[in-house]
Amino acid sequence: MAYGWRWLRSLLFSGVIYAAMLPIGLAYTPWAIMSRDGAVAAAHTWCRFVRWLARVLLGLRTEVRGTPPEGEVMVAAKHQSFLDIIMIYGSVPRGRFIMKKELVYAPVLGQIALRMGCVPVDRGKRGAAIKKMMVEVRAGRDDPGQLIIYPQGTRLAPGVHAPYKTGTAAIYRELNQPCVPVACNVGLFWPRRGVLRRPGTAVVEFLPPIPPGLPAPEFMARLEAEIEPRSNALMAEAGFPLAVEETA
């Protein structure tokens, strides 16, 4: 019976948070048209709403540890579910993502994402898009912010390890900015697939920044050495066993 109620609450939660995107987006659209601040405020409002509803409806608390960056940095995060996106973006003042160009055409949400400063890219042209973004920022035509990336390239279930992609080092070199690693355990409570959400405390932790200018192999080794052990420690803190499954 308890499992059934948890499943029903999870289903209700999912329906409500996705339905809320549209009215929140519409409510902030006039402000977003006039200023990027409006788009950022809309996204932050939705992130706060999701975290509040998770606590009230599901018993799922969310905790952000460490110091979220405020300046121009690259944020490289462990990615276990949509919840880490929500928590990271909601914690930084001017977060932006690299997104598929097709998402620009999504009603309301595509335009909000553009106004947030997200970087639309064609397949295989990420480097050119980042260079354009940096030119716009340096010329004062775009706002500086925090570029959020996921160095393993995809969501991974807790305990599953995948290689860190070398494209991360290319972005780090191109930006020439500090990189803030982020660890998490959120996949224990909000899985990468499925509807069921579990009660507990989901944690995202901002770690000390890695300075710019390191050689690519050193940077990649350091990034993985920062994120993986800390993510494992957060999962162990929540009671998850530490055996790690490798993926190709």
PEPE-V392641 format. One line per field, one symbol per residue. ss: DSSP state (a for helix, b for strand, c for the rest). phi: phi as a letter, one per 40 degrees, with the letter a starting at -180 (. if undefined). A space follows every 50 residues. Layout:
ss->???
phi->???
//
This chain:
ss->caaaaaaaaaaaaaaaaaaaaaaaaaaaaaaaaacaaaaaaaaaaaaaaa aaaaaaaacbbbbbbcccccccbbbbbccccaaaaaaaaaacccbbbbbb aaaaacccaaaaaaaaccbbbccccaaaaaaaaaaaaacccccccbbbbc cccccccccbbcccccaaaaaaaaacccbbbbbbcaaacbccccccbccb bbbbbbbbbbcccccaaaaaaaaaaaaaaaaaaaaaacccccccbbcc
phi->.cccccccccccdcccccccdcccccccddccccacdccccccccccccc cccccccbgbcbbbbgbccbccacbbbcbbaccccccccccbcbcabcbc dccdccdgcccccccchcbcbcdgbcdccccccccccccgcaccabccbb ccgacbcdgbbbccccdccccdcccfbdbbcbbabcccbbccbgccbbci bcbbbcbdccccgcddccccccccccccccccccccdcgccccbbcbc
//
